[in-house]
Amino acid sequence: MKQVILNFPQQFAKGLKAAEGVKLSCPFTNIIVCGLGGSALPGSLLPELGVKFDLPLFTHRDYGLPKAANEKSLIICISFSGNTEETISAYQEAIGKNYNAIAVCTGGKLEQMAKENGLPVAVVPNDCLQPRFGAGYLVAAVLKILSNCGIINSQDNNLLEMAQALQPEKLEQQGKALAQKLIDKIPIIYAANQYKSLARIWKIKFNENSKIMAFWNYFPELNHNEMVGLSTNNKKLITNNNFYFIILRDNQDDPRIIKRMELTASLIKESGADVDFVELTGKTKLEKVFNCLLLGDWASYYLALAYGQNPVPVEIVEKFKKQLS
């Protein structure tokens, strides 16, 4: 996994190449990204990358298709393995209704179905151990598909410049230090609304890599409900040192949100819990997002090692899938 993190910047060029020429033509009215787990990351991240597009975007993490799907939707079905049953069911429904469907995968049933039906498919490399480590492949492929379909301007140069600027090795010690603070704690990750997917993905990284519970929320919503959990009535839970709060902050966030973050951090400290700010770094939104994700990789990786866990396999998920079949 350590080598996968270090090699992460190389994924973007390969993801762009995988989706070269993959397109459909239609006056699209919305975009629907179907996927689960790590395969759903492009749909979650797309609004946070600073890429301009005018169509409504839906990320669908379930069987079949959402009600928003229609004959003018661009439906992108992503399954890293190509065998995710919920995504397969969405793809089958899209084919049955003759909707505009594009597949993104490493192979499996999804690639087979695409070829059998003469539909476009982007096949990305399968060399990053788990779907959650392949965000570069998947995001690049989806952005290439969207530009091929005329929905966004080409992001090729922006992605390649950003990939060149990423330096995972320079974030390793920061992630390792954060992991030490999180030992025997439950991480709670907060971010501004514009970066709420980052908070969610950090939570997922701690779940899957470190094999621990973790939770997330976003500003300003959390100030209207979750913050009440810091009140004196619940102080025993907080002062038992169960939680460690991480606030992902961009200095370009709305000043009103930054004020909320700082006030909330003060309340957390007053309640007896620990809190850290993690500053988003980079010249562009793309850089900020992927630097932040890399730091989350390092923190969850070193926390896994601290617990004596292999960060790669998710045995309970595989066992659960077998029980379903």
C-alpha positions as CSV (number, residue, x, y, z in Angstrom):
1,M,0.0,0.0,0.0
2,K,2.8,2.4,0.8
3,Q,4.1,2.0,-2.8
4,V,0.6,2.6,-4.2
5,I,0.4,5.9,-2.2
6,L,3.8,7.0,-3.6
7,N,2.8,6.0,-7.1
8,F,-0.6,7.7,-7.0
9,P,0.2,10.7,-9.2
10,Q,0.9,8.3,-12.1
11,Q,-2.7,7.2,-12.2
12,F,-4.1,10.4,-13.8
13,A,-2.3,10.0,-17.2
14,K,-3.3,6.3,-17.3
15,G,-6.9,7.1,-16.5
16,L,-7.1,9.7,-19.3
17,K,-5.7,7.2,-21.7
18,A,-8.2,4.5,-20.7
19,A,-11.1,6.8,-21.5
20,E,-9.7,8.1,-24.8
21,G,-12.5,8.0,-27.4
22,V,-15.1,6.8,-24.9
23,K,-18.2,8.9,-25.5
24,L,-21.8,9.2,-26.5
25,S,-23.6,12.0,-28.3
26,C,-26.9,13.4,-27.0
27,P,-28.3,16.7,-25.7
28,F,-27.9,15.4,-22.1
29,T,-30.1,16.8,-19.4
30,N,-28.3,15.3,-16.3
31,I,-25.4,13.1,-15.2
32,I,-25.9,10.0,-13.1
33,V,-22.9,8.3,-11.7
34,C,-23.7,4.8,-10.4
35,G,-21.2,3.1,-8.0
36,L,-20.5,1.9,-4.5
37,G,-17.6,2.3,-2.2
38,G,-14.4,3.5,-3.8
39,S,-16.0,3.3,-7.3
40,A,-18.5,6.1,-6.3
41,L,-15.7,8.5,-5.5
42,P,-15.7,10.3,-8.9
43,G,-19.4,11.2,-8.5
44,S,-18.8,12.5,-5.0
45,L,-15.7,14.5,-5.9
46,L,-16.7,16.0,-9.2
47,P,-18.5,19.1,-7.7
48,E,-15.5,19.8,-5.5
49,L,-12.8,19.8,-8.1
50,G,-13.4,23.3,-9.5
51,V,-14.6,21.9,-12.9
52,K,-17.4,23.9,-14.4
53,F,-20.5,22.1,-15.7
54,D,-24.1,23.1,-15.9
55,L,-26.0,19.8,-15.7
56,P,-27.5,18.3,-12.5
57,L,-25.3,15.5,-11.1
58,F,-26.6,12.5,-9.2
59,T,-24.4,9.9,-7.4
60,H,-26.4,6.7,-7.1
61,R,-25.3,4.1,-4.5
62,D,-28.0,1.5,-4.9
63,Y,-29.6,-1.1,-7.1
64,G,-31.2,-0.1,-10.4
65,L,-31.5,3.5,-11.5
66,P,-32.7,6.6,-9.7
67,K,-36.0,8.3,-10.7
68,A,-33.9,11.1,-12.3
69,A,-32.7,8.7,-15.0
70,N,-34.2,9.1,-18.4
71,E,-33.4,8.8,-22.1
72,K,-31.4,12.1,-22.0
73,S,-29.3,11.2,-19.0
74,L,-25.6,10.4,-19.3
75,I,-25.3,7.3,-17.1
76,I,-21.8,6.4,-16.0
77,C,-21.7,3.0,-14.3
78,I,-18.4,2.5,-12.3
79,S,-17.3,-0.8,-10.8
80,F,-13.6,-1.2,-10.2
81,S,-13.9,-5.0,-10.2
82,G,-16.6,-4.9,-12.9
83,N,-18.7,-7.3,-10.7
84,T,-20.4,-5.0,-8.2
85,E,-24.0,-6.4,-8.1
86,E,-25.7,-3.0,-7.5
87,T,-23.9,-1.4,-10.3
88,I,-24.5,-4.3,-12.6
89,S,-28.2,-4.0,-11.9
90,A,-28.1,-0.3,-12.8
91,Y,-26.3,-1.0,-16.0
92,Q,-28.7,-3.8,-16.9
93,E,-31.6,-1.4,-16.4
94,A,-30.0,1.3,-18.5
95,I,-29.4,-1.2,-21.3
96,G,-33.0,-2.5,-21.1
97,K,-34.4,1.0,-21.4
98,N,-31.9,2.0,-24.2
99,Y,-30.5,4.8,-22.1
100,N,-27.1,6.4,-22.7
101,A,-24.8,4.2,-20.6
102,I,-21.0,4.2,-20.3
103,A,-19.1,1.7,-18.2
104,V,-15.8,2.3,-16.3
105,C,-14.1,-0.8,-14.8
106,T,-11.0,-2.9,-14.8
107,G,-12.8,-5.8,-16.5
108,G,-15.4,-8.3,-15.1
109,K,-19.0,-8.6,-16.0
110,L,-19.4,-4.8,-16.7
111,E,-16.8,-4.9,-19.5
112,Q,-18.3,-8.1,-20.9
113,M,-21.8,-6.6,-21.0
114,A,-20.5,-3.4,-22.6
115,K,-18.8,-5.3,-25.4
116,E,-21.8,-7.6,-25.9
117,N,-24.1,-4.6,-26.3
118,G,-21.6,-2.5,-28.4
119,L,-21.5,0.2,-25.7
120,P,-18.5,2.4,-24.8
121,V,-16.3,1.2,-21.9
122,A,-13.2,2.7,-20.2
123,V,-11.0,-0.1,-18.8
124,V,-8.6,1.3,-16.2
125,P,-5.5,-0.5,-14.8
126,N,-6.0,-3.0,-12.0
127,D,-2.7,-2.5,-10.2
128,C,-3.6,-0.5,-7.1
129,L,-4.8,-3.3,-4.7
130,Q,-8.3,-1.9,-3.9
131,P,-10.9,0.4,-5.6
132,R,-10.4,3.0,-2.9
133,F,-6.7,3.4,-3.9
134,G,-7.7,4.0,-7.6
135,A,-9.3,7.4,-7.3
136,G,-6.8,8.9,-9.8
137,Y,-7.7,6.3,-12.5
138,L,-11.4,6.7,-12.0
139,V,-11.6,10.5,-11.6
140,A,-9.4,11.0,-14.7
141,A,-11.5,8.6,-16.7
142,V,-14.7,10.2,-15.8
143,L,-13.5,13.7,-16.5
144,K,-12.2,12.5,-19.9
145,I,-15.6,11.0,-20.6
146,L,-17.4,14.2,-19.7
147,S,-15.2,16.2,-22.0
148,N,-15.5,13.7,-24.8
149,C,-19.3,14.0,-24.4
150,G,-19.1,17.8,-24.6
151,I,-20.3,18.4,-21.1
152,I,-17.1,20.0,-19.7
153,N,-14.0,21.5,-21.2
154,S,-11.0,19.2,-21.5
155,Q,-9.3,18.8,-18.1
156,D,-6.3,16.9,-19.5
157,N,-3.7,19.6,-19.0
158,N,-5.1,20.6,-15.6
159,L,-5.0,17.0,-14.4
160,L,-1.5,16.3,-15.7
161,E,-0.1,19.5,-14.3
162,M,-1.7,18.7,-10.9
163,A,-0.4,15.2,-11.0
164,Q,3.1,16.5,-11.6
165,A,2.7,18.9,-8.6
166,L,1.7,16.2,-6.2
167,Q,4.4,14.9,-3.9
168,P,3.0,12.1,-1.7
169,E,6.4,11.6,0.1
170,K,6.3,15.1,1.5
171,L,2.9,14.4,3.3
172,E,4.1,11.1,4.8
173,Q,5.4,12.4,8.1
174,Q,2.4,14.7,8.7
175,G,0.1,11.7,8.2
176,K,2.2,9.5,10.5
177,A,2.2,12.2,13.2
178,L,-1.6,12.5,12.9
179,A,-2.0,8.7,13.2
180,Q,-0.1,8.7,16.5
181,K,-2.6,11.2,17.9
182,L,-5.5,8.9,16.8
183,I,-4.5,5.8,18.6
184,D,-7.4,4.5,20.7
185,K,-9.6,7.3,19.5
186,I,-12.6,7.5,17.2
187,P,-11.9,10.1,14.5
188,I,-14.7,12.6,13.6
189,I,-13.9,14.5,10.5
190,Y,-15.5,17.9,9.6
191,A,-15.2,20.1,6.5
192,A,-17.0,22.9,4.8
193,N,-20.0,22.0,2.6
194,Q,-17.9,22.6,-0.5
195,Y,-15.5,19.9,0.6
196,K,-17.9,17.6,2.5
197,S,-16.9,14.6,0.2
198,L,-13.4,14.9,1.5
199,A,-14.6,14.5,5.1
200,R,-16.7,11.5,4.0
201,I,-13.7,9.9,2.1
202,W,-11.4,10.4,5.1
203,K,-14.0,8.6,7.2
204,I,-14.0,5.7,4.7
205,K,-10.2,5.5,4.7
206,F,-10.2,5.1,8.5
207,N,-13.0,2.5,8.2
208,E,-11.3,0.4,5.5
209,N,-7.6,1.0,6.0
210,S,-7.4,1.3,9.8
211,K,-10.4,-1.0,10.5
212,I,-12.0,1.4,13.0
213,M,-15.2,3.3,13.3
214,A,-15.1,6.9,12.2
215,F,-17.7,9.6,11.5
216,W,-18.0,12.8,9.4
217,N,-20.2,15.9,9.0
218,Y,-19.9,19.3,7.5
219,F,-20.4,23.0,8.2
220,P,-22.7,24.8,8.7
221,E,-25.2,21.9,9.0
222,L,-23.4,20.4,12.0
223,N,-23.7,23.6,14.0
224,H,-27.5,23.1,13.9
225,N,-27.6,19.6,15.4
226,E,-24.4,17.5,16.0
227,M,-22.7,20.3,18.0
228,V,-25.4,19.8,20.7
229,G,-23.6,16.5,21.4
230,L,-20.8,18.6,23.0
231,S,-23.2,19.8,25.7
232,T,-22.6,19.2,29.4
233,N,-25.3,16.5,29.6
234,N,-23.0,14.3,27.4
235,K,-19.7,15.4,28.9
236,K,-18.8,12.0,30.3
237,L,-18.7,10.6,26.8
238,I,-16.4,13.3,25.6
239,T,-14.1,13.5,28.6
240,N,-13.5,9.7,28.5
241,N,-11.3,10.7,25.6
242,N,-13.2,8.6,23.1
243,F,-13.1,11.1,20.2
244,Y,-10.6,13.0,18.1
245,F,-11.9,15.7,15.9
246,I,-10.3,16.7,12.6
247,I,-11.3,19.8,10.8
248,L,-10.3,20.0,7.1
249,R,-9.9,23.7,6.3
250,D,-9.2,25.7,3.2
251,N,-8.0,29.3,3.7
252,Q,-10.3,30.1,0.8
253,D,-13.4,28.9,2.6
254,D,-16.1,31.4,3.2
255,P,-15.0,33.6,6.1
256,R,-18.3,32.9,7.8
257,I,-17.5,29.1,7.7
258,I,-14.0,29.7,8.9
259,K,-15.4,31.5,11.9
260,R,-17.8,28.6,12.6
261,M,-14.9,26.2,12.4
262,E,-12.8,28.2,14.9
263,L,-15.8,28.6,17.3
264,T,-16.6,24.9,17.0
265,A,-13.0,23.9,17.7
266,S,-13.1,26.0,20.9
267,L,-16.3,24.3,22.0
268,I,-14.7,20.9,21.3
269,K,-11.7,21.8,23.5
270,E,-14.0,23.1,26.2
271,S,-15.8,19.8,26.2
272,G,-12.5,18.0,27.0
273,A,-11.9,16.4,23.5
274,D,-9.0,16.9,21.2
275,V,-9.2,18.7,17.8
276,D,-6.8,19.3,15.0
277,F,-7.0,21.6,11.9
278,V,-5.8,20.0,8.7
279,E,-5.1,22.8,6.2
280,L,-5.7,22.1,2.5
281,T,-2.6,22.9,0.5
282,G,-2.1,23.5,-3.2
283,K,-2.4,26.1,-5.9
284,T,-5.7,24.8,-7.4
285,K,-8.8,23.0,-6.1
286,L,-7.5,19.9,-7.8
287,E,-4.3,20.0,-5.9
288,K,-6.0,20.7,-2.6
289,V,-8.4,17.8,-3.0
290,F,-5.8,15.2,-3.9
291,N,-3.2,16.5,-1.4
292,C,-5.9,16.1,1.2
293,L,-6.8,12.6,0.1
294,L,-3.1,11.6,0.1
295,L,-2.7,12.8,3.7
296,G,-5.8,10.8,4.6
297,D,-4.1,7.8,3.0
298,W,-1.0,8.2,5.1
299,A,-2.8,8.8,8.3
300,S,-5.1,5.8,7.9
301,Y,-2.1,3.6,6.7
302,Y,0.0,4.4,9.7
303,L,-2.9,4.0,12.1
304,A,-3.5,0.6,10.6
305,L,0.1,-0.3,11.3
306,A,-0.2,1.0,14.9
307,Y,-3.0,-1.4,15.4
308,G,-1.2,-4.3,13.8
309,Q,-3.6,-4.4,10.9
310,N,-3.0,-5.0,7.2
311,P,-4.5,-1.9,5.6
312,V,-5.3,-3.5,2.3
313,P,-7.9,-6.3,2.7
314,V,-11.5,-5.7,3.9
315,E,-12.3,-9.3,4.9
316,I,-15.6,-8.5,6.6
317,V,-16.9,-6.9,3.4
318,E,-15.9,-9.9,1.3
319,K,-17.4,-12.3,3.9
320,F,-20.6,-10.2,3.8
321,K,-20.8,-10.4,0.0
322,K,-20.5,-14.2,0.1
323,Q,-23.4,-14.4,2.6
324,L,-25.5,-12.3,0.2
325,S,-24.9,-14.6,-2.7
